[in-house]
Amino acid sequence: MRKLGMYMALFGVLAIVLNFLDRVPTLLAWIYDWGEGVAWGIKIGLVVVGAVLFFMGKSAEEAAGAEAVGAEASGAEASRGAEGGAEQ
Protein backbone atom coordinates (compact mmCIF):
# COMPACT_ATOMS: atom_id res chain seq x y z
CA MET A 1 0.00 0.00 0.00
CA ARG A 2 2.90 2.30 0.69
CA LYS A 3 4.03 2.27 -2.93
CA LEU A 4 0.49 2.91 -4.22
CA GLY A 5 0.13 5.83 -1.83
CA MET A 6 3.42 7.29 -2.96
CA TYR A 7 2.36 7.13 -6.61
CA MET A 8 -1.06 8.64 -5.90
CA ALA A 9 0.40 11.54 -3.92
CA LEU A 10 3.07 12.24 -6.52
CA PHE A 11 0.52 12.13 -9.31
CA GLY A 12 -1.72 14.57 -7.42
CA VAL A 13 1.17 16.97 -6.80
CA LEU A 14 2.23 16.68 -10.43
CA ALA A 15 -1.32 17.49 -11.57
CA ILE A 16 -1.40 20.56 -9.30
CA VAL A 17 1.96 21.82 -10.56
CA LEU A 18 1.06 21.18 -14.19
CA ASN A 19 -2.19 23.09 -13.68
CA PHE A 20 -0.17 26.23 -12.93
CA LEU A 21 1.75 25.68 -16.17
CA ASP A 22 -1.54 25.32 -18.13
CA ARG A 23 -0.94 21.65 -18.80
CA VAL A 24 -3.27 18.78 -17.98
CA PRO A 25 -2.20 15.16 -17.50
CA THR A 26 -4.06 13.05 -20.04
CA LEU A 27 -5.22 10.65 -17.36
CA LEU A 28 -6.90 13.49 -15.44
CA ALA A 29 -8.36 15.46 -18.35
CA TRP A 30 -11.87 14.19 -17.56
CA ILE A 31 -11.99 15.88 -14.14
CA TYR A 32 -12.08 19.31 -15.74
CA ASP A 33 -15.43 18.47 -17.38
CA TRP A 34 -17.05 18.94 -13.94
CA GLY A 35 -15.53 22.35 -13.30
CA GLU A 36 -12.45 23.85 -11.74
CA GLY A 37 -13.59 23.35 -8.13
CA VAL A 38 -14.26 19.65 -8.54
CA ALA A 39 -10.94 19.22 -10.36
CA TRP A 40 -9.10 20.86 -7.44
CA GLY A 41 -10.99 18.62 -5.01
CA ILE A 42 -9.97 15.49 -6.88
CA LYS A 43 -6.33 16.56 -7.12
CA ILE A 44 -6.17 17.44 -3.43
CA GLY A 45 -7.96 14.19 -2.63
CA LEU A 46 -5.32 12.27 -4.55
CA VAL A 47 -2.58 13.90 -2.48
CA VAL A 48 -4.36 13.34 0.84
CA VAL A 49 -5.38 9.73 0.22
CA GLY A 50 -1.95 8.96 -1.19
CA ALA A 51 -0.25 10.43 1.87
CA VAL A 52 -2.52 8.46 4.21
CA LEU A 53 -1.78 5.22 2.37
CA PHE A 54 1.92 5.99 2.37
CA PHE A 55 2.19 6.74 6.08
CA MET A 56 -0.22 4.05 7.26
CA GLY A 57 1.07 1.28 5.01
CA LYS A 58 3.95 -1.03 5.74
CA SER A 59 6.97 -1.03 3.50
CA ALA A 60 7.81 -4.23 1.61
CA GLU A 61 10.77 -4.86 3.93
CA GLU A 62 8.65 -4.49 7.08
CA ALA A 63 5.97 -6.79 5.68
CA ALA A 64 8.52 -9.44 4.71
CA GLY A 65 10.12 -9.23 8.15
CA ALA A 66 6.74 -9.60 9.88
CA GLU A 67 5.87 -12.64 7.75
CA ALA A 68 9.22 -14.27 8.54
CA VAL A 69 8.75 -13.70 12.28
CA GLY A 70 5.22 -15.05 12.09
CA ALA A 71 6.38 -18.16 10.23
CA GLU A 72 9.13 -18.78 12.79
CA ALA A 73 6.69 -18.38 15.67
CA SER A 74 4.13 -20.78 14.20
CA GLY A 75 6.89 -23.28 13.40
CA ALA A 76 8.13 -23.15 17.00
CA GLU A 77 4.60 -23.67 18.35
CA ALA A 78 4.08 -26.65 16.07
CA SER A 79 7.32 -28.27 17.21
CA ARG A 80 6.42 -27.67 20.87
CA GLY A 81 3.03 -29.24 20.30
CA ALA A 82 4.60 -32.32 18.72
CA GLU A 83 7.08 -32.70 21.60
CA GLY A 84 4.33 -32.29 24.20
CA GLY A 85 2.23 -34.97 22.52
CA ALA A 86 5.12 -37.45 22.53
CA GLU A 87 5.74 -37.04 26.28
CA GLN A 88 2.19 -37.92 27.26
Buried (B, 14 or more C-beta within 10 A) or exposed (E): EBEEBBBBBBBBBBBBEBBEEEEBEEEBEEBEEEEEEEBBEBBEEBBEBBBBBBEEBEEEEEEEEEEEEEEEEEEEEEEEEEEEEEEE
